[in-house]
Amino acid sequence: MSGNGRASLKERLLESKIFRSFMIYSAFRAVYGAGILVVTYLLATSDQAPIWVSGLFLLASMAISRAIFRAIKRRWPHLA
């Protein structure tokens, strides 16, 4: 808390469970999303895989990312 007894906006945001959850989810999506983009690019430019494989991979990755994030929240509930 600041000297006048009121928390600054930054302090209130960092104490907010919703804001922390949003920040953790954003960081997770940034790292996971970068990996997904690389794999999708490799699949899309591969001569051996048809283009629809990239679409299936993206659909599967959406479900997988939700499951991974749910597991993260269960493992470390104080973070999210």
Backbone bond lengths (Angstrom), bond angles and torsions (degrees), N, CA, C in turn:
res aa  C-N    CA-C-N  psi(-1)  N-CA   C-N-CA  omega(-1)  CA-C   N-CA-C  phi
1 M - - - 1.449 - - 1.516 109.76 -
2 S 1.283 116.17 151.58 1.450 120.67 179.04 1.519 109.99 -81.02
3 G 1.299 116.45 174.43 1.458 122.41 -175.26 1.517 114.92 -61.40
4 N 1.320 119.69 -29.41 1.456 120.95 -177.11 1.524 113.03 -88.00
5 G 1.337 118.48 7.18 1.449 121.02 176.27 1.517 114.22 90.40
6 R 1.300 118.02 -3.94 1.468 120.90 179.12 1.515 109.03 -109.63
7 A 1.315 115.37 137.39 1.464 120.69 179.05 1.523 109.33 -75.60
8 S 1.327 114.84 142.25 1.452 119.07 176.71 1.522 109.61 -72.53
9 L 1.297 115.75 166.32 1.468 120.56 178.58 1.525 110.35 -59.17
10 K 1.325 116.74 -42.19 1.464 120.98 179.71 1.527 110.48 -61.22
11 E 1.322 117.89 -44.69 1.460 121.21 179.80 1.524 111.41 -64.00
12 R 1.325 116.38 -41.54 1.466 119.90 179.27 1.524 111.14 -66.21
13 L 1.333 116.84 -39.59 1.460 119.69 178.84 1.524 111.12 -64.80
14 L 1.337 117.01 -43.67 1.458 120.36 -178.43 1.522 112.11 -67.75
15 E 1.315 118.00 -24.48 1.462 121.86 177.67 1.525 112.27 -85.43
16 S 1.322 117.31 -14.95 1.458 121.62 -177.42 1.528 110.85 -75.64
17 K 1.331 116.00 125.03 1.465 120.62 179.47 1.531 110.64 -64.89
18 I 1.308 117.65 -37.81 1.467 120.97 179.63 1.525 110.66 -64.43
19 F 1.331 117.09 -43.86 1.459 120.57 -179.55 1.525 110.66 -65.56
20 R 1.348 117.32 -43.66 1.469 120.31 178.27 1.520 110.61 -61.23
21 S 1.323 116.75 -42.58 1.450 120.62 178.96 1.526 110.57 -62.15
22 F 1.327 116.47 -42.59 1.462 121.01 178.18 1.526 110.99 -61.63
23 M 1.312 117.53 -43.14 1.465 121.10 -178.73 1.535 111.21 -67.38
24 I 1.332 116.74 -41.14 1.463 119.90 178.79 1.521 110.08 -65.81
25 Y 1.334 116.48 -43.15 1.460 120.16 178.68 1.529 110.18 -62.91
26 S 1.320 117.27 -40.68 1.467 120.49 179.72 1.522 111.22 -63.61
27 A 1.326 116.87 -43.03 1.468 120.32 178.86 1.530 110.28 -65.26
28 F 1.322 116.14 -42.66 1.464 120.23 178.12 1.524 110.40 -60.49
29 R 1.321 117.29 -47.45 1.461 121.10 -178.44 1.524 111.51 -64.47
30 A 1.336 117.71 -35.02 1.463 120.17 179.44 1.527 110.67 -64.46
31 V 1.321 116.81 -46.05 1.468 120.78 -178.52 1.531 110.06 -71.10
32 Y 1.323 116.05 -48.91 1.464 120.48 -179.35 1.528 110.44 -64.00
33 G 1.315 116.54 -42.08 1.465 121.02 -179.09 1.517 112.98 -63.05
34 A 1.325 116.59 -37.75 1.466 119.51 178.05 1.532 110.30 -63.05
35 G 1.310 115.95 -42.36 1.467 119.71 177.65 1.516 112.00 -64.05
36 I 1.329 116.49 -41.22 1.461 121.28 179.21 1.525 110.60 -63.56
37 L 1.329 116.60 -41.29 1.469 119.42 178.63 1.520 111.99 -62.23
38 V 1.310 117.37 -41.06 1.463 120.75 179.59 1.527 110.30 -63.90
39 V 1.332 116.42 -47.67 1.475 119.90 -179.15 1.528 110.37 -64.25
40 T 1.336 117.19 -42.39 1.467 120.19 179.35 1.521 111.08 -62.93
41 Y 1.317 117.43 -40.86 1.465 120.81 177.78 1.528 110.18 -61.62
42 L 1.328 115.86 -44.13 1.460 118.80 179.94 1.523 111.35 -64.08
43 L 1.336 116.78 -39.27 1.463 119.88 177.55 1.532 111.40 -67.05
44 A 1.324 116.75 -41.90 1.461 120.82 -176.85 1.528 112.10 -68.71
45 T 1.304 116.80 -31.09 1.469 119.43 -178.32 1.527 112.57 -95.41
46 S 1.320 116.85 -0.91 1.462 120.55 178.93 1.520 110.09 -73.48
47 D 1.311 116.10 138.92 1.457 121.23 177.09 1.530 111.48 -77.79
48 Q 1.320 116.35 -19.28 1.457 119.95 -174.87 1.528 113.43 -92.38
49 A 1.316 118.29 -21.89 1.473 120.85 -177.68 1.526 109.80 -103.76
50 P 1.329 117.67 131.09 1.471 119.49 175.61 1.533 110.69 -67.55
51 I 1.318 116.18 158.91 1.463 120.80 -173.82 1.525 112.07 -63.74
52 W 1.335 117.93 -30.00 1.460 119.61 -178.55 1.523 112.58 -67.29
53 V 1.321 117.31 -18.40 1.472 120.67 176.69 1.529 110.02 -64.66
54 S 1.326 116.37 -36.16 1.468 120.03 177.55 1.520 110.70 -62.82
55 G 1.322 117.04 -42.89 1.463 120.94 178.57 1.516 112.00 -63.64
56 L 1.327 117.11 -43.55 1.468 120.50 176.84 1.522 111.28 -62.72
57 F 1.322 115.72 -39.79 1.463 119.65 178.53 1.523 110.89 -62.55
58 L 1.335 117.77 -42.69 1.465 120.97 179.13 1.528 111.37 -64.61
59 L 1.326 117.45 -41.50 1.468 120.26 176.93 1.522 111.56 -62.95
60 A 1.313 116.32 -43.74 1.467 119.94 178.49 1.523 111.16 -64.95
61 S 1.316 116.98 -37.85 1.466 119.44 -178.17 1.528 111.87 -66.76
62 M 1.343 117.26 -29.28 1.469 119.37 176.44 1.520 110.06 -63.54
63 A 1.308 117.55 -46.29 1.469 121.15 179.70 1.525 110.82 -67.14
64 I 1.301 116.72 -41.78 1.466 120.84 -178.84 1.528 110.80 -64.73
65 S 1.333 117.40 -41.28 1.467 119.51 -179.05 1.523 111.29 -64.49
66 R 1.323 117.87 -37.06 1.466 120.50 177.13 1.522 110.55 -65.21
67 A 1.322 116.88 -40.54 1.464 120.62 178.70 1.530 111.11 -65.92
68 I 1.321 116.72 -41.34 1.462 120.42 178.85 1.527 110.27 -64.02
69 F 1.335 117.31 -44.85 1.460 119.56 -178.82 1.525 110.61 -66.04
70 R 1.333 117.76 -37.37 1.463 120.90 176.50 1.531 110.05 -60.93
71 A 1.324 116.62 -40.76 1.464 120.79 178.39 1.529 110.80 -66.13
72 I 1.317 117.25 -38.33 1.462 120.86 177.15 1.523 110.00 -62.39
73 K 1.330 116.66 -44.20 1.463 120.21 -179.97 1.528 111.25 -64.51
74 R 1.336 117.82 -35.73 1.466 120.70 177.88 1.524 111.09 -70.57
75 R 1.320 115.72 -38.43 1.474 120.55 -177.07 1.519 111.26 -71.24
76 W 1.329 117.29 -41.26 1.472 122.59 -179.18 1.520 109.56 -127.53
77 P 1.340 118.24 74.96 1.475 120.59 -176.53 1.525 112.93 -66.77
78 H 1.319 118.25 -23.32 1.454 119.49 -179.86 1.535 113.02 -73.05
79 L 1.343 116.44 -17.56 1.462 119.87 178.33 1.512 112.74 -82.12
80 A 1.304 116.47 -38.32 1.470 119.78 -174.79 1.504 111.75 -118.88
